[in-house]
C-alpha cells in the first residue's frame, strides 16, 4: 500500500511538472496562521512543494518588527520582541476584521505587548514606539509582500494568490485578508477553508469508490480549533463521462476560544506566578519581561509535548533579575483542565451538523501544530477512539499544498488531477427589509441557511412602488462583539422602471434582486431589475399563451438560474422547480419585460477598506520598500568596496612571482598603492555617511587603475586556447582546399558541373594565406613582448579574424551542388543494360566535403 501511494504521488508530480513547464503563469498559495506562514509556489519548471524562506526553512514565523530604520520578518522579527516589545507584532490573525470593541481585541491585549488603537473604520491599528500607526491589514500585507518577494526570487512574477481561512471566518474577516492581499500588490484568486484544503491534499494521492467515505479534518490551530466533516467519492461527469473525485463538506464545528495560543497564555501565567513567588515583583508591569516570558512559554510548552517536565531559565528577565523554575506536564495540564473537553467538542458539532454518527466516520485526520500536544490527543482519543485517529497528512503543510493544488485546478494554465469541492456556509444568513404595509414592520427571510452550498444564487421578489433597502445579516451573533449586519443594498429607480413596464403592458410588475454566496464565502448583491410580463398581443403570441407557453415569471427564473423565490408579506421562502432553459432566448421579449435598477451597496457596520484607503496603504508600503531597496544597495556598495580594498591590499603585498606583480609596472603599482591608501582613509572617516554613488565611484577609480594589469594577465591566460582555435581553422581550410581542387579536376575531366569554381577556391586560399601571415607575425611579436607590457596581439582580434575565415569556409561547404541533367529516355540505354534498371551517370562528386 505505501508503494502504491508513492507511485500515485510520483504520477501526480510528473503530471504537474510536465504541464507547468509549458505554461507561463505562476500561482502562490498561502496558509496564513497566527504563529506560522506556509507558502507554495506553482510555476513552470518548479517542483510542487513548500516555499523555503531565506534560511531554507519550510515555514515562516508570522511576525513583523521594526528596529529603528530596519524592518524584519519571520524569526528575526520574533526575536526582537524581547528588545523592542512595542515594535514587534505577532498573532495578527486574531485581529483580522475584528471590531475594536470585540472580545478578540481584548484577548489580543492579554497576550501581546503591542499598543492597540482604534482605526477610522472601528477596527484595529497598532502603534510603534515612535508613534507610527499601522492598520492590521497593512502589517499583514507586509508579511504577504515578504512571501511574494521570496516567491519571486525564483524568477517569476507573482500576481494571483489562493489563501486558506478558517471555515468560521465571517465576511468581515474575509474582507480583511483580501484587503491585505491587495495592499501587498496581489490579487485573490480564491479563499479556501483550511479544512477543505487539507481534504484536497488528502485526496491528491488516493482513489475512492462511488460509495462515499466520511472523514473528519481536525485542526488544533494557534487561533482556534475546528473540525470539518467531508465525504470523498469517485464520480463520473455526466457530460464527458470522465471520472473525478468529489469532496463535499457536510458539517463544520469550531471553537474560537480554544486554541494553541490559549495554551501558551496559560503557560505564561504559570511562569508569571512563579516569578512573583520568587521575587515578589509584578512582571506584568514590564513589557520586555512579558515578551521574554511569552517566548519562554512557547518553548516550555513544546518541550512538555515530548517530556514530562521542563526547566525554564531566563537571564535578566526583568528588573535585572534572573528567573529559573521547573514545570511538569501534570501542572500544565491541570492549568488547562477546562479546555480538555472543549478540544473535542468541534468534532461532535461537525457530526451533528452533518447528521452522521461516529460509526459512519472512517477516520479523524489530525492537522495543526497543537494536535501534537498530549492533552489534545488524549481528548480526541477519548471522543472518537484511538483506532480512528489518522496522522497520514503533514500536519503543518497539508493545508497550503491542498490550496495550491486546488488553485492550480482553477486555471487553464495547469493540468491537475480532477478534484471538485462543494463547501458550505457556517452561519445562517438572512435578508431583512421593511414591509410596504402602513405598520412598516421588519420582515426577516432566510436566504442562505447554515450549510448552504458555496456558489449558490437566490432571487428575491418584492412588490414595491418606490425605492427601498434590503439588509443582509447573520441570523445570530457570530462572535462576541462582531456586528450581525453584513451589508445594506439600496435599490433605486423603482417608480420610473415600473411606470415604463406598465406603459408597455406589463401586468403586476415586481422588483427582483439576485443575491450570491460566492465560492470564497462572500455574500453580494449581483443585480436588481424591475420585471413584468409583457404579453404578446399577436395571434401567435395569444395561441402560445392559450396552449401553455409559460409565464413571464418562469422566464426570469430560468434566465437567472435560481432555485428559490422569496415573497414579501410573510417573509417565507417558496421553493420553485427550475425549468429547463430554452435553446434560444427571445431577447426582444426579455428586454421589454426587464429594466435594470440602480444598486448601491452600503457597509454601515464594519466596512472593508475603500479603494482610496487601499491605494494609500499600498503607497506607504511601497515607500518603505523603496527606502529599504536604496538602503540595501548602499550597504552592498559599502561592503563591496571594503572587500575590494582589502583584496587589492593583499595583492599588492604578494611576492614577486605572483601574476599581479609579473603583469604590472612599478609606476602602476605605486599609483594604485597611493590611491588605495587614500580610499581606505576616506572609507574610515566618511564611508558611513557616504551615499551609494560615492561608494561606487571610489571603487570605479581603483578598478580603472587596476584594469590594464588585469587585462594583460587575462590575455596571457587566454592566448594559448585562442591561438589553438585559430590554427585549427587554418588546418581545416587547407584540407578543404586540397580535396576541393582534386574534385574540381576530376569533374572537369568527366564533363560534369562542379560545386565550386576556381575563382571561389582561389578567394578562399587568399583569405587563408592572409590569416596565416597575420597570425604568424602576431605570434612572433607576442613572444618578444614582456608580461608587464600591453599584448602585441589581442585575443579579441584573433577570434574575429578566425571567425571571418570560418564563415568564408562554411559558405563554400554549405553551397549546394548543381543538378545533373539526365539523358532523354531511350537514348540513355547502352549495350548490355537492363530496361527496368537504367544506370545513372556518375555524378563525379567527391566524398568528404559535406562532412566538413
C-alpha positions, -999 to 999 in steps of 0.1 A, spaced: 0 0 0 28 25 8 44 17 -26 11 23 -44 7 57 -27 43 66 -36 36 57 -73 5 78 -73 24 107 -58 51 104 -84 25 103 -112 9 134 -99 42 152 -96 51 143 -132 17 154 -144 21 187 -127 56 194 -138 50 185 -174 22 209 -178 38 236 -156 68 237 -179 46 246 -208 27 273 -190 36 309 -183 17 316 -151 28 315 -115 4 309 -86 11 315 -49 -8 296 -22 -5 309 13 -16 293 46 -16 324 69 -16 313 105 -14 331 138 20 317 145 34 305 112 30 312 75 34 284 49 35 291 12 37 271 -20 47 285 -54 34 268 -86 53 279 -116 68 264 -148 98 241 -141 95 243 -103 86 211 -84 53 214 -65 65 219 -29 65 243 0 84 276 -5 116 279 15 125 311 33 159 328 32 172 304 59 159 274 39 131 268 64 98 254 53 77 278 74 79 314 83 71 329 117 41 352 113 59 383 127 70 417 115 91 441 136 109 474 133 144 480 146 149 517 141 152 521 103 152 483 97 121 461 91 124 424 98 103 394 92 99 358 104 122 346 132 143 377 131 112 398 138 100 375 166 134 375 183 132 413 186 101 412 208 122 410 240 142 440 230 116 461 212 83 449 226 63 478 212 78 474 177 73 437 172 39 424 160 28 388 161 -5 368 163 -21 394 139 -45 368 126 -65 373 159 -72 409 148 -83 403 112 -116 420 106 -122 423 144 -141 454 158 -121 474 182 -147 467 209 -148 429 204 -135 402 227 -109 392 201 -92 425 206 -94 423 244 -79 388 242 -51 400 220 -42 427 245 -37 399 271 -11 380 251 6 409 232 29 437 243 18 458 213 -1 491 217 -36 487 201 -55 517 189 -88 521 171 -87 527 134 -110 551 114 -131 521 104 -137 509 140 -112 481 135 -77 479 150 -44 495 143 -11 490 162 13 518 172 50 517 172 71 532 200 78 563 178 40 569 174 37 555 138 4 537 134 -3 507 111 -36 491 104 -38 454 109 -43 450 72 -11 469 65 10 448 89 -4 416 74 2 430 39 39 435 48 42 398 57 24 387 25 46 410 4 76 394 21 63 360 10 57 374 -25 94 385 -27 105 350 -16 84 335 -44 96 360 -70 132 352 -61 127 321 -83 124 344 -113 87 345 -118 63 374 -113 35 365 -89 1 381 -92 -26 355 -82 -28 340 -48 -50 314 -31 -53 317 7 -66 294 34 -90 308 60 -108 291 89 -143 280 79 -158 301 107 -144 333 93 -171 360 88 -174 382 58 -156 410 78 -126 387 84 -126 375 48 -127 412 36 -97 420 59 -74 393 44 -84 401 8 -77 438 15 -43 428 29 -36 408 -3 -44 438 -25 -22 461 -4 6 436 -9 2 440 -47 -15 407 -55 -50 395 -64 -70 369 -45 -79 341 -69 -99 323 -41 -103 319 -4 -105 282 6 -114 270 40 -84 253 56 -102 221 64 -113 218 28 -77 225 16 -65 196 38 -91 174 22 -78 182 -12 -43 174 -1 -56 141 13 -73 132 -20 -42 141 -41 -27 106 -40 -57 85 -32 -85 69 -51 -121 64 -39 -150 43 -48 -185 55 -57 -196 48 -21 -188 79 -1 -161 78 26 -166 101 56 -136 117 73 -131 145 98 -103 170 93 -94 181 128 -72 212 132 -60 223 166 -45 256 154 -30 286 172 -60 308 167 -89 284 170 -99 247 169 -121 234 141 -134 202 127 -145 197 91 -165 166 82 -160 157 45 -171 130 22 -149 116 -6 -164 97 -36 -155 88 -72 -180 104 -96 -184 103 -134 -190 136 -152 -224 131 -169 -213 152 -200 -177 140 -206 -180 106 -188 -146 114 -173 -141 103 -137 -133 128 -109 -130 130 -72 -159 148 -54 -151 163 -20 -182 175 -2 -181 194 31 -211 181 52 -205 197 86 -183 221 105 -176 225 142 -153 251 158 -143 269 189 -127 303 186 -115 305 222 -99 271 224 -65 273 207 -28 268 209 -24 305 217 -46 300 248 -24 271 259 6 294 256 -12 321 276 -18 297 304 18 285 304 29 321 306 6 327 335 23 298 354 57 315 348 44 349 359 31 334 391 64 316 397 83 348 391 61 367 416 66 339 442 104 341 438 109 378 436 77 395 449 77 417 418 48 421 393 64 413 360 32 424 342 44 460 346 75 453 324 68 448 286 102 433 279 98 409 307 64 398 295 77 394 259 105 372 272 81 351 292 59 347 262 87 333 241 98 311 271 62 298 275 62 287 239 95 269 243 85 251 275 51 241 261 69 224 231 92 206 254 63 193 275 48 177 244 76 152 244 87 152 281 70 151 315 89 181 328 109 211 316 132 236 332 126 273 324 157 296 326 156 333 316 185 355 325 177 391 334 141 386 326 130 419 343 142 443 369 178 429 364 165 396 379 172 361 367 144 335 366 145 297 369 118 272 376 106 237 367 72 230 352 57 195 349 33 183 323 8 175 351 9 211 363 4 225 329 -25 202 321 -41 210 354 -40 247 345 -57 238 312 -82 212 325 -112 232 314 -100 231 278 -98 193 275 -134 187 267 -136 218 246 -109 205 223 -131 175 214 -164 195 211 -159 207 174 -158 170 164 -192 164 179 -206 196 165 -194 187 129 -211 153 131 -243 168 144 -243 194 116 -238 167 90 -263 143 106 -238 115 109 -228 94 139 -193 82 149 -198 47 134 -200 62 99 -167 81 103 -137 63 87 -110 84 104 -102 117 122 -73 133 103 -51 154 126 -36 187 114 -23 218 131 8 221 153 -12 218 186 -26 184 176 8 170 188 0 182 224 -6 151 246 -36 167 263 -52 174 229 -45 140 216 -59 124 248 -91 144 244 -96 133 208 -89 97 216 -114 98 243 -140 113 220 -135 91 189 -113 61 199 -77 57 192 -83 35 161 -99 63 142 -71 88 147 -51 92 115 -18 111 110 -14 104 73 -10 140 62 17 166 70 1 184 99 19 217 91 19 217 53 -13 198 42 -34 230 40 -11 250 19 -3 221 -5 -40 214 -9 -47 251 -15 -20 252 -41 -33 222 -60 -69 235 -60 -58 269 -71 -39 254 -100 -71 235 -110 -89 268 -113 -66 279 -141 -64 266 -176 -26 270 -175 -23 239 -153 -34 203 -156 -41 186 -124 -60 157 -110 -97 164 -114 -108 172 -78 -140 191 -73 -152 205 -40 -186 215 -26 -182 237 5 -208 251 28 -216 283 48 -211 282 86 -237 307 96 -274 315 88 -277 345 65 -310 363 62 -325 393 43 -342 420 63 -364 447 49 -394 469 59 -428 458 48 -447 481 25 -477 480 48 -485 510 69 -471 494 101 -436 492 84 -427 461 104 -394 444 97 -395 412 77 -367 386 80 -363 360 53 -336 333 54 -318 332 21 -287 312 28 -293 289 58 -264 273 76 -248 246 55 -259 263 22 -235 255 -6 -209 280 -18 -216 292 -53 -254 295 -47 -276 322 -62 -310 333 -49 -336 357 -64 -358 378 -41 -390 393 -54 -406 424 -40 -439 441 -48 -427 477 -43 -437 510 -59 -408 532 -45 -371 529 -38 -362 507 -8 -334 489 10 -326 453 19 -302 444 47 -282 411 47 -275 399 83 -262 370 102 -292 355 120 -274 351 153 -242 365 168 -212 351 150 -186 362 176 -187 383 207 -185 420 197 -189 413 160 -219 430 142 -246 409 126 -253 433 97 -231 424 67 -242 450 42 -271 471 30 -284 472 -6 -302 503 -17 -324 498 -48 -334 530 -66 -351 539 -98 -381 517 -90 -410 540 -97 -398 551 -131 -390 515 -141 -424 502 -130 -441 530 -148 -423 521 -180 -432 485 -177 -468 494 -171 -468 515 -203 -455 485 -222 -485 465 -210 -468 446 -181 -491 431 -155 -482 434 -118 -445 442 -123 -422 434 -94 -386 441 -83 -362 411 -84 -329 411 -66 -303 384 -72 -280 375 -43 -249 353 -45 -229 333 -20 -195 331 -37 -171 302 -37 -149 323 -13 -178 327 11 -188 363 3 -224 375 2 -231 400 -26 -260 416 -45 -255 407 -81 -282 428 -97 -317 442 -94 -343 445 -121 -379 456 -125 -397 428 -141 -432 424 -156 -446 401 -182 -454 419 -214 -479 398 -232 -475 392 -269 -508 405 -285 -501 389 -318 -521 359 -329 -491 336 -325 -485 350 -290 -521 346 -279 -521 310 -291 -488 303 -273 -503 317 -241 -535 297 -246 -517 264 -250 -493 269 -221 -464 289 -234 -452 296 -199 -453 326 -176 -430 355 -176 -421 348 -140 -407 314 -150 -388 331 -178 -369 353 -153 -362 324 -131 -348 304 -160 -326 333 -171 -311 337 -137 -308 300 -130 -322 304 -95 -337 279 -71 -357 299 -46 -380 329 -46 -387 350 -15 -421 367 -15 -428 397 6 -456 396 32 -449 365 53 -411 365 48 -412 329 38 -392 311 12 -410 293 -15 -392 265 -33 -396 266 -71 -387 239 -96 -360 251 -120 -373 249 -156 -351 237 -185 -336 266 -204 -348 271 -240 -322 267 -267 -330 302 -280 -340 331 -257 -364 357 -270 -341 386 -263 -366 412 -275 -393 400 -252 -368 399 -223 -357 434 -230 -393 445 -230 -401 427 -197 -369 437 -177 -355 471 -168 -322 472 -147 -323 491 -115 -295 510 -97 -280 490 -68 -259 508 -42 -241 487 -16 -235 503 18 -213 489 46 -227 506 77 -212 485 105 -177 472 97 -168 483 62 -139 468 42 -112 492 31 -121 516 3 -101 518 -29 -86 551 -18 -76 536 16 -60 506 0 -42 528 -25 -28 550 3 -18 519 23 0 504 -8 18 537 -13 30 536 23 43 501 19 59 509 -15 77 539 1 91 516 28 101 491 1 119 517 -20 137 530 11 148 495 20 160 488 -15 181 520 -16 195 512 18 203 476 7 221 489 -24 241 513 -3 251 486 21 261 463 -8 282 491 -23 299 498 11 306 461 17 317 455 -18 341 485 -17 355 474 17 361 439 5 377 451 -27 401 474 -8 414 446 14 417 422 -16 437 448 -35 459 455 -5 467 417 -2 475 416 -39 500 444 -36 517 426 -8 521 394 -28 556 382 -37 574 390 -70 563 357 -86 526 365 -83 507 371 -116 498 407 -105 535 416 -100 546 400 -132 519 418 -153 523 452 -137 548 480 -138 564 497 -108 547 530 -117 513 513 -119 517 496 -85 528 529 -70 497 548 -83 474 520 -71 490 519 -37 486 557 -32 450 557 -43 443 526 -22 457 543 10 436 574 3 404 554 -3 409 533 29 413 565 49 382 580 33 362 549 40 371 550 77 364 587 80 334 594 57 323 560 45 294 556 69 278 588 57 286 583 20 258 575 -5 258 547 -30 271 568 -59 302 580 -39 310 545 -28 307 531 -64 328 560 -77 357 552 -53 357 516 -64 355 526 -100 386 548 -97 407 520 -83 393 495 -109 403 519 -136 440 518 -124 439 480 -120 422 472 -153 453 473 -176 471 448 -153 441 425 -152 437 428 -189 473 417 -195 470 387 -172 437 377 -188 453 380 -223 483 358 -213 459 332 -198 436 330 -228 462 333 -256 471 295 -259 435 284 -263 426 312 -288 458 305 -308 450 268 -310 415 275 -322 428 298 -350 453 272 -361 426 246 -363 406 267 -388 438 272 -408 443 234 -409 406 227 -418 407 253 -446 438 238 -462 423 203 -460 392 215 -477 411 233 -504 432 202 -512 401 180 -516 380 206 -534 407 212 -560 411 175 -566 374 171 -571 373 201 -594 399 185 -617 380 152 -617 347 168 -625 362 188 -654 376 155 -669 342 139 -666 325 169 -681 300 174 -652 293 207 -634 313 214 -604 301 225 -570 327 252 -568 345 274 -593 383 280 -594 377 317 -585 359 307 -553 386 284 -542 413 310 -551 394 335 -530 393 312 -500 430 304 -504 439 341 -505 419 346 -473 437 317 -457 472 330 -466 463 364 -453 452 350 -420 483 327 -417 506 356 -423 489 379 -398 488 352 -372 524 342 -377 536 378 -374 514 384 -343 527 353 -325 563 363 -331 557 398 -317 538 382 -288 569 362 -279 591 393 -277 566 413 -256 572 414 -218 544 403 -195 540 438 -180 536 454 -214 503 455 -233 500 424 -256 512 428 -292 482 408 -304 448 409 -288 428 377 -284 397 395 -293 411 403 -328 424 368 -331 388 355 -325 373 380 -350 398 370 -378 394 333 -372 356 338 -373 359 356 -407 379 327 -421 354 302 -407 325 320 -423 342 321 -457 349 284 -454 313 275 -443 298 294 -472 316 271 -497 310 239 -476 272 246 -475 269 255 -511 245 232 -529 258 212 -558 243 219 -593 217 195 -606 229 169 -632 207 167 -663 196 131 -671 198 119 -708 165 115 -726 146 82 -722 156 56 -749 189 72 -758 204 65 -724 203 27 -728 236 12 -736 247 -22 -747 240 -49 -721 219 -26 -699 186 -36 -684 154 -18 -694 140 -20 -659 172 -8 -642 188 21 -661 222 32 -650 226 67 -636 256 87 -649 284 92 -625 279 125 -607 317 129 -604 312 144 -568 340 136 -544 334 124 -508 342 141 -475 332 177 -483 297 177 -468 310 162 -436 331 194 -431 
